[in-house]
Amino acid sequence: MTPITDPTDVAARRKAARRTAVWMAVVAVTIYALFLLSGVLGK
């Protein structure tokens, strides 16, 4: 695999990875909140 030497490409990949991580965190927190709410409201 060839190392990436273009700084703009590295920055773009880093930004995309950060955006993906944020969206995954949002989905995880939403699922967790729904799980908690289903336990509280399901009684």
N, CA, C and O atoms as a printed pandas DataFrame, in Angstrom:
     atom_number atom_name residue_name chain_id  residue_number  x_coord  y_coord  z_coord
0              1         N          MET        A               1    0.836   -1.168    0.000
1              2        CA          MET        A               1    0.000    0.000    0.000
2              3         C          MET        A               1    0.890    1.243    0.000
3              4         O          MET        A               1    1.857    1.319    0.758
4              5         N          THR        A               2    0.566    2.195   -0.836
5              6        CA          THR        A               2    1.357    3.415   -0.949
6              7         C          THR        A               2    0.946    4.420    0.124
7              8         O          THR        A               2   -0.246    4.675    0.299
8              9         N          PRO        A               3    1.906    4.991    0.841
9             10        CA          PRO        A               3    1.549    5.993    1.842
10            11         C          PRO        A               3    0.987    7.255    1.191
11            12         O          PRO        A               3    1.381    7.629    0.087
12            13         N          ILE        A               4    0.071    7.893    1.887
13            14        CA          ILE        A               4   -0.542    9.120    1.371
14            15         C          ILE        A               4    0.380   10.292    1.710
15            16         O          ILE        A               4    0.730   10.507    2.870
16            17         N          THR        A               5    0.763   11.039    0.684
17            18        CA          THR        A               5    1.671   12.160    0.913
18            19         C          THR        A               5    0.999   13.509    0.713
19            20         O          THR        A               5    1.543   14.532    1.131
20            21         N          ASP        A               6   -0.173   13.535    0.083
21            22        CA          ASP        A               6   -0.867   14.799   -0.175
22            23         C          ASP        A               6   -1.588   15.253    1.095
23            24         O          ASP        A               6   -2.504   14.571    1.552
24            25         N          PRO        A               7   -1.195   16.387    1.671
25            26        CA          PRO        A               7   -1.798   16.834    2.933
26            27         C          PRO        A               7   -3.292   17.119    2.828
27            28         O          PRO        A               7   -4.029   16.924    3.795
28            29         N          THR        A               8   -3.745   17.577    1.663
29            30        CA          THR        A               8   -5.179   17.858    1.531
30            31         C          THR        A               8   -5.979   16.563    1.522
31            32         O          THR        A               8   -7.095   16.516    2.039
32            33         N          ASP        A               9   -5.409   15.513    0.935
33            34        CA          ASP        A               9   -6.083   14.215    0.923
34            35         C          ASP        A               9   -6.148   13.646    2.345
35            36         O          ASP        A               9   -7.160   13.066    2.739
36            37         N          VAL        A              10   -5.080   13.811    3.102
37            38        CA          VAL        A              10   -5.054   13.337    4.488
38            39         C          VAL        A              10   -6.103   14.085    5.305
39            40         O          VAL        A              10   -6.828   13.479    6.093
40            41         N          ALA        A              11   -6.182   15.387    5.120
41            42        CA          ALA        A              11   -7.161   16.198    5.855
42            43         C          ALA        A              11   -8.586   15.799    5.483
43            44         O          ALA        A              11   -9.460   15.733    6.347
44            45         N          ALA        A              12   -8.818   15.535    4.216
45            46        CA          ALA        A              12  -10.155   15.131    3.773
46            47         C          ALA        A              12  -10.535   13.781    4.368
47            48         O          ALA        A              12  -11.668   13.589    4.809
48            49         N          ARG        A              13   -9.591   12.851    4.380
49            50        CA          ARG        A              13   -9.869   11.535    4.966
50            51         C          ARG        A              13  -10.116   11.649    6.466
51            52         O          ARG        A              13  -10.996   10.982    7.011
52            53         N          ARG        A              14   -9.336   12.495    7.126
53            54        CA          ARG        A              14   -9.511   12.686    8.572
54            55         C          ARG        A              14  -10.886   13.286    8.873
55            56         O          ARG        A              14  -11.555   12.874    9.821
56            57         N          LYS        A              15  -11.300   14.262    8.061
57            58        CA          LYS        A              15  -12.605   14.891    8.251
58            59         C          LYS        A              15  -13.729   13.883    8.018
59            60         O          LYS        A              15  -14.707   13.865    8.766
60            61         N          ALA        A              16  -13.599   13.053    6.998
61            62        CA          ALA        A              16  -14.617   12.043    6.713
62            63         C          ALA        A              16  -14.680   11.009    7.831
63            64         O          ALA        A              16  -15.767   10.570    8.205
64            65         N          ALA        A              17  -13.536   10.621    8.362
65            66        CA          ALA        A              17  -13.500    9.640    9.447
66            67         C          ALA        A              17  -14.135   10.224   10.707
67            68         O          ALA        A              17  -14.863    9.532   11.419
68            69         N          ARG        A              18  -13.859   11.496   10.979
69            70        CA          ARG        A              18  -14.454   12.149   12.149
70            71         C          ARG        A              18  -15.968   12.240   11.997
71            72         O          ARG        A              18  -16.701   11.998   12.956
72            73         N          ARG        A              19  -16.443   12.589   10.796
73            74        CA          ARG        A              19  -17.879   12.689   10.547
74            75         C          ARG        A              19  -18.544   11.319   10.720
75            76         O          ARG        A              19  -19.625   11.226   11.302
76            77         N          THR        A              20  -17.914   10.272   10.225
77            78        CA          THR        A              20  -18.450    8.926   10.384
78            79         C          THR        A              20  -18.509    8.534   11.854
79            80         O          THR        A              20  -19.494    7.946   12.300
80            81         N          ALA        A              21  -17.471    8.852   12.605
81            82        CA          ALA        A              21  -17.443    8.522   14.031
82            83         C          ALA        A              21  -18.536    9.268   14.794
83            84         O          ALA        A              21  -19.164    8.709   15.693
84            85         N          VAL        A              22  -18.757   10.526   14.433
85            86        CA          VAL        A              22  -19.810   11.302   15.100
86            87         C          VAL        A              22  -21.174   10.701   14.807
87            88         O          VAL        A              22  -21.994   10.566   15.716
88            89         N          TRP        A              23  -21.432   10.340   13.565
89            90        CA          TRP        A              23  -22.722    9.738   13.222
90            91         C          TRP        A              23  -22.915    8.402   13.928
91            92         O          TRP        A              23  -24.020    8.098   14.376
92            93         N          MET        A              24  -21.867    7.604   14.034
93            94        CA          MET        A              24  -21.981    6.322   14.741
94            95         C          MET        A              24  -22.274    6.553   16.220
95            96         O          MET        A              24  -23.048    5.808   16.821
96            97         N          ALA        A              25  -21.664    7.574   16.807
97            98        CA          ALA        A              25  -21.926    7.903   18.208
98            99         C          ALA        A              25  -23.367    8.357   18.394
99           100         O          ALA        A              25  -24.015    7.980   19.371
100          101         N          VAL        A              26  -23.871    9.161   17.469
101          102        CA          VAL        A              26  -25.261    9.622   17.549
102          103         C          VAL        A              26  -26.218    8.432   17.480
103          104         O          VAL        A              26  -27.181    8.367   18.244
104          105         N          VAL        A              27  -25.964    7.507   16.587
105          106        CA          VAL        A              27  -26.815    6.325   16.457
106          107         C          VAL        A              27  -26.747    5.485   17.741
107          108         O          VAL        A              27  -27.775    5.012   18.226
108          109         N          ALA        A              28  -25.551    5.301   18.285
109          110        CA          ALA        A              28  -25.390    4.505   19.499
110          111         C          ALA        A              28  -26.120    5.139   20.679
111          112         O          ALA        A              28  -26.784    4.436   21.441
112          113         N          VAL        A              29  -26.007    6.451   20.840
113          114        CA          VAL        A              29  -26.684    7.142   21.943
114          115         C          VAL        A              29  -28.193    7.073   21.758
115          116         O          VAL        A              29  -28.926    6.916   22.735
116          117         N          THR        A              30  -28.667    7.187   20.528
117          118        CA          THR        A              30  -30.101    7.089   20.261
118          119         C          THR        A              30  -30.634    5.711   20.624
119          120         O          THR        A              30  -31.687    5.601   21.252
120          121         N          ILE        A              31  -29.927    4.672   20.242
121          122        CA          ILE        A              31  -30.352    3.314   20.578
122          123         C          ILE        A              31  -30.339    3.117   22.087
123          124         O          ILE        A              31  -31.253    2.505   22.639
124          125         N          TYR        A              32  -29.321    3.626   22.753
125          126        CA          TYR        A              32  -29.224    3.520   24.210
126          127         C          TYR        A              32  -30.386    4.246   24.880
127          128         O          TYR        A              32  -30.992    3.721   25.814
128          129         N          ALA        A              33  -30.698    5.453   24.404
129          130        CA          ALA        A              33  -31.804    6.225   24.979
130          131         C          ALA        A              33  -33.134    5.509   24.757
131          132         O          ALA        A              33  -33.973    5.470   25.657
132          133         N          LEU        A              34  -33.331    4.946   23.574
133          134        CA          LEU        A              34  -34.568    4.194   23.312
134          135         C          LEU        A              34  -34.669    2.975   24.213
135          136         O          LEU        A              34  -35.752    2.632   24.687
136          137         N          PHE        A              35  -33.540    2.325   24.448
137          138        CA          PHE        A              35  -33.520    1.165   25.349
138          139         C          PHE        A              35  -33.921    1.583   26.746
139          140         O          PHE        A              35  -34.735    0.910   27.378
140          141         N          LEU        A              36  -33.368    2.685   27.247
141          142        CA          LEU        A              36  -33.707    3.165   28.578
142          143         C          LEU        A              36  -35.175    3.579   28.650
143          144         O          LEU        A              36  -35.866    3.249   29.615
144          145         N          LEU        A              37  -35.649    4.290   27.649
145          146        CA          LEU        A              37  -37.046    4.723   27.636
146          147         C          LEU        A              37  -38.001    3.552   27.570
147          148         O          LEU        A              37  -39.059    3.579   28.199
148          149         N          SER        A              38  -37.645    2.522   26.817
149          150        CA          SER        A              38  -38.528    1.358   26.727
150          151         C          SER        A              38  -38.604    0.645   28.077
151          152         O          SER        A              38  -39.638    0.065   28.407
152          153         N          GLY        A              39  -37.536    0.681   28.851
153          154        CA          GLY        A              39  -37.569    0.086   30.177
154          155         C          GLY        A              39  -38.389    0.908   31.147
155          156         O          GLY        A              39  -39.099    0.354   31.986
156          157         N          VAL        A              40  -38.300    2.226   31.043
157          158        CA          VAL        A              40  -39.048    3.108   31.948
158          159         C          VAL        A              40  -40.519    3.145   31.585
159          160         O          VAL        A              40  -41.384    3.040   32.455
160          161         N          LEU        A              41  -40.804    3.294   30.291
161          162        CA          LEU        A              41  -42.188    3.441   29.854
162          163         C          LEU        A              41  -42.896    2.102   29.672
163          164         O          LEU        A              41  -44.124    2.046   29.599
164          165         N          GLY        A              42  -42.125    1.038   29.602
165          166        CA          GLY        A              42  -42.710   -0.280   29.352
166          167         C          GLY        A              42  -43.328   -0.913   30.594
167          168         O          GLY        A              42  -43.997   -1.941   30.488
168          169         N          LYS        A              43  -43.122   -0.329   31.755
169          170        CA          LYS        A              43  -43.649   -0.919   32.997
170          171         C          LYS        A              43  -45.119   -0.686   33.150
171          172         O          LYS        A              43  -45.713   -1.117   34.138
